[in-house]
Amino acid sequence: MCKDQAIILLVDDDVDDQDLLTEEINKLEPSIQVKQFYNGMQVMEYLFSMEKEPPCLIILDYNMPVVSGLEVLEKLAHLPHLQHVPKIVWSTSNSSTYQKKCLQTGALKYIVKANDMNGLTKIASEMIAACCVVN
């Protein structure tokens, strides 16, 4: 079980993917609040202006308009107060090049998006574990 007020930041330009993952996370762990963002610029603005407790997890889509998931990882690497926050990249691409770049830039994991609900449940469980175990 997560601590009270656990917050996951979910950044993905695909609204359906956001809603499906948020729903699954909340089904498995109702105490988690998922804040949704549609591109990397939005989440960086939020993180740079944040005055509260940092999130327990940041989930980034790799391919996004404006600022990609990899670019967000690069920017966050320079923020000491977010170093302990796990970051997971999830993408439709299973490119080993993308995976390697993300892991080298600070991602805890690189996860390929699921094609079915069983796969989505497994991914949501991994994300909850990354959020709740670290904190």
C-alpha positions, 0 to 999 in steps of 0.5 A, spaced: 500 500 500 502 507 498 503 512 503 497 517 503 497 523 498 502 519 493 502 522 486 504 519 479 505 524 474 503 521 467 505 524 461 502 522 454 499 525 448 495 519 447 488 521 451 486 514 450 493 511 453 492 516 459 485 514 461 486 506 460 493 507 464 490 511 470 484 507 470 488 501 471 492 504 476 486 507 480 483 500 480 489 497 483 491 502 488 485 507 489 490 511 494 494 514 488 492 520 485 494 520 477 496 527 474 495 527 467 500 532 462 499 531 454 507 533 453 513 534 456 513 542 456 507 541 461 510 537 466 516 540 466 513 547 467 509 543 473 515 540 476 519 547 476 513 551 479 512 545 484 512 547 491 509 541 495 512 534 496 515 531 489 511 525 486 512 518 487 513 516 480 514 520 473 511 516 467 513 519 460 511 517 453 517 517 449 514 520 442 511 526 444 510 533 441 513 539 443 518 536 448 519 528 448 520 523 454 527 523 453 528 530 453 524 531 459 529 525 462 535 530 460 532 536 463 530 532 470 537 529 470 539 536 472 534 537 478 537 535 485 530 535 488 528 530 483 533 525 483 530 520 487 524 520 484 523 514 479 522 515 472 519 510 467 518 511 460 513 507 456 512 507 449 509 503 443 516 503 440 520 497 442 527 500 439 533 498 443 536 504 441 530 508 445 531 503 451 538 504 451 538 512 451 532 512 456 536 508 461 542 511 460 539 518 461 536 516 468 529 512 467 528 506 471 525 502 466 523 502 459 516 499 458 513 497 451 505 499 451 501 493 452 496 490 447 491 487 451 488 489 458 492 483 462 498 486 459 496 493 461 494 490 468 501 488 469 504 494 467 500 498 472 502 493 477 510 495 476 508 502 476 505 502 482 511 498 485 516 503 483 511 508 486 510 505 493 516 501 494 521 507 493 517 511 498 
